[in-house]
Amino acid sequence: MSLSGALRVNPLCYLSNVKQSTKQGLVILNEEIVACEACPRLARYIREVAVVKRRAYRDQDYWGKPVPSFGDPAARVLIVGLAPGAHGANRTGRPFTGDRSGDYLYRALHRAGFASQAESRSADDGLTLRDVRITSAAHCAPPDNKPEPAELRQCRPFLDRELALLPRLQVVVVLGKIAFDAWKAVMRDQGKDVRAWQFGHAVILPGTPTVVCSYHPSQQNTSTGRLTEAMLDDVFSRVRGLIQSAPDLAGLRP
């Protein structure tokens, strides 16, 4: 049966089936992400960091593995970050959790109504996301926050599969130039003409899905004022407007 035919017959039943299959697919994808050791340099680094630790966290057990994606399996918004922080997500096992970048991001998501709370301290702190899923261009924390091009290419299939498993997706928010380039490569591989795409804060690139660009909420950007809370709030206000103005089923793909 075609997508349109399924919706005419029983849209609620169809959406329920989509949601269940999406959940199962995302669970499998996350399991494969966590088990990945395709990049020896990164696999070695994240294990070393988990053993050496930062003094402030010396009594904590580090995650020390690739960090899986997190959020609503029925999301209409996908946020793509750079990579886990060595002592943030690589410690806690959840994207943007346990560091200042996450503090900035989750406060903005909470103010925009996408997050149940404004803090993300640990993977079991009760935080839930509504209509948003968070992933990254690289799932392992890289030395100096700089994944190598070959490492980003190794992770790209995970990003491609994330897209395929989010049938309601309408908007992708890319945090920083590296995330932008990773998403641009995914779209190029799918045959989209992305030659004119240029990164810039608050730039919106129409399409399916629509792409919204933002500076990364790194400590370097936020401490220097390159990215302010008002600027990040504006980004998610635009995102909220985009998904509210689009038909709820516009992002469904058969």
C-alpha positions in Angstrom: 0.0 0.0 0.0 1.2 3.5 -0.8 1.9 6.1 2.0 -1.1 8.2 0.9 -3.3 5.1 0.8 -2.3 4.0 4.3 -3.1 7.5 5.6 -6.6 7.4 4.0 -7.3 4.0 5.5 -6.2 4.7 9.1 -3.8 7.5 9.8 -3.7 6.9 13.5 -2.9 3.3 13.1 -0.2 4.1 10.4 1.5 6.7 12.7 1.4 4.2 15.6 3.2 1.6 13.4 5.7 4.2 12.2 6.5 5.2 15.8 7.0 1.6 16.9 9.2 0.7 14.0 11.2 3.9 14.5 11.8 3.2 18.2 13.1 -0.3 17.4 15.3 1.0 14.6 16.7 3.8 16.7 17.5 1.3 19.6 19.4 -0.9 17.2 21.2 2.1 15.7 22.3 3.3 19.1 23.5 -0.2 20.1 25.7 -0.2 16.9 27.0 3.2 17.6 28.1 2.2 21.2 29.8 -0.9 19.9 31.7 0.9 17.1 35.5 0.8 17.1 36.1 1.8 13.5 38.5 4.7 14.4 41.5 3.4 16.4 42.7 6.8 17.4 39.3 7.8 18.9 38.7 4.4 20.5 42.0 4.6 22.3 41.5 8.2 23.3 38.1 7.8 24.9 39.3 4.8 26.9 42.3 6.7 28.1 40.2 9.7 29.2 37.9 7.4 31.1 40.8 6.0 33.1 42.8 9.2 33.7 39.7 11.4 34.3 39.5 15.0 35.3 40.3 15.7 38.9 36.8 17.1 39.6 35.3 13.8 38.4 37.9 11.3 39.8 35.3 9.5 41.9 32.9 9.0 38.9 32.7 6.2 36.5 33.2 7.4 32.9 31.1 6.1 30.0 34.3 5.9 27.8 32.5 4.6 24.7 30.9 6.1 21.6 27.9 8.3 22.7 24.6 7.3 21.2 21.9 9.7 20.1 19.2 10.9 22.5 15.7 12.2 22.4 12.2 11.8 21.0 11.8 9.0 18.4 8.9 10.9 16.9 11.0 14.1 16.6 10.3 16.7 14.0 13.6 18.4 14.9 17.1 16.8 14.7 20.0 18.7 16.3 23.5 17.7 15.0 26.4 18.6 17.2 30.2 18.2 16.6 31.2 15.4 19.0 31.0 14.4 22.6 33.0 16.4 25.1 35.9 14.4 26.7 34.7 15.1 30.2 31.0 15.8 29.4 29.2 13.3 27.2 32.2 10.9 27.2 31.8 10.8 31.0 28.0 10.7 31.2 27.1 8.8 28.1 24.5 11.3 26.8 25.0 14.1 24.2 25.7 17.6 25.6 25.4 16.3 29.2 27.7 17.3 32.0 29.5 20.3 30.5 29.0 24.0 29.8 28.0 23.5 26.1 25.2 21.3 27.3 24.2 23.8 30.0 23.8 26.4 27.3 21.9 24.2 24.8 19.5 22.6 27.3 18.5 25.9 28.8 17.6 27.1 25.3 15.7 23.9 24.6 13.8 24.2 27.9 12.9 27.9 27.2 11.6 26.9 23.7 9.5 24.0 25.2 11.6 21.2 23.7 13.1 20.0 27.0 11.5 19.0 30.3 14.1 20.7 32.4 16.9 23.2 31.9 19.8 21.1 33.2 21.4 17.9 31.9 23.8 16.6 34.5 23.6 12.8 34.1 22.0 10.2 31.9 19.5 9.3 34.7 18.5 12.8 35.8 15.0 12.5 34.3 15.4 14.8 31.4 13.2 14.2 28.4 13.0 15.9 25.0 9.8 16.6 23.2 9.9 16.7 19.4 13.7 16.9 19.4 16.5 14.3 18.9 20.2 15.1 19.4 23.0 13.4 17.5 26.5 14.4 16.4 28.8 14.4 13.4 31.2 12.2 15.4 30.1 9.9 18.2 33.5 9.6 20.0 35.2 12.4 21.8 38.2 13.5 19.7 41.5 15.0 21.1 41.3 18.8 21.2 37.7 18.5 19.9 39.0 18.0 16.4 37.9 14.8 14.6 39.9 14.0 11.5 38.1 14.0 8.1 38.4 10.2 7.8 36.8 9.8 11.3 33.9 12.0 10.3 33.5 9.9 7.1 33.4 6.7 9.2 30.6 8.2 11.3 28.6 9.6 8.4 26.5 6.4 7.8 25.2 6.6 11.3 23.9 10.1 10.5 22.4 8.9 7.3 20.6 6.1 9.1 19.3 8.5 11.8 17.7 10.5 9.0 16.0 7.4 7.5 14.7 6.5 11.0 13.0 9.8 11.7 10.0 9.8 9.3 8.4 13.0 10.8 11.6 15.0 10.5 11.0 18.6 9.3 14.0 20.6 10.6 17.7 19.9 11.1 19.7 22.3 13.4 23.4 22.1 12.7 25.6 23.4 15.6 28.8 24.7 14.1 30.6 24.3 10.7 31.7 20.7 11.2 28.2 19.6 11.9 27.0 21.6 8.9 29.6 20.0 6.6 28.6 16.5 7.9 25.0 17.2 7.2 25.8 18.7 3.8 27.7 15.6 2.9 24.7 13.4 3.8 22.4 15.5 1.6 24.9 15.4 -1.2 25.1 11.6 -1.0 21.3 11.5 -1.3 21.5 13.5 -4.6 20.5 16.9 -3.2 22.1 20.0 -4.9 24.0 21.6 -2.0 26.6 23.5 -4.0 25.2 26.9 -2.9 24.9 26.0 0.8 26.9 28.3 3.0 27.2 28.2 6.8 26.3 31.2 8.9 24.6 31.8 12.2 20.8 31.8 11.9 21.0 30.9 8.2 18.0 28.9 7.0 18.3 26.6 4.0 14.9 25.6 2.7 14.3 22.0 1.7 13.2 18.6 3.1 14.2 18.8 5.8 14.8 22.5 6.3 18.3 23.3 7.7 18.8 25.9 10.4 22.4 26.9 11.2 23.8 28.0 14.5 27.2 28.6 16.0 28.1 25.8 18.4 27.5 26.5 22.1 31.1 25.8 22.9 32.6 27.5 25.9 34.9 29.4 23.5 31.9 30.8 21.6 29.7 31.6 24.6 32.4 33.1 26.8 33.5 35.5 24.0 29.9 36.5 23.2 30.1 35.1 19.7 27.0 33.1 20.7 24.7 34.6 23.3 21.7 33.0 25.0 19.5 35.5 23.1 21.0 34.3 19.8 20.4 30.7 20.6 16.8 31.4 21.8 16.2 33.1 18.4 17.4 30.0 16.6 15.0 27.7 18.5 12.2 30.3 18.2 12.6 30.0 14.4 12.7 26.3 14.6 9.4 26.3 16.6 7.8 28.5 14.0 9.0 26.2 11.2 7.5 23.1 12.6 4.3 24.8 13.6 3.8 26.2 10.1 4.5 22.9 8.4 1.9 20.1 8.0 2.4 17.5 10.8 2.8 14.7 8.2 5.0 16.7 5.8 8.1 14.9 6.9 6.8 11.3 6.6 8.6 9.2 4.1 7.4 5.8 3.0 
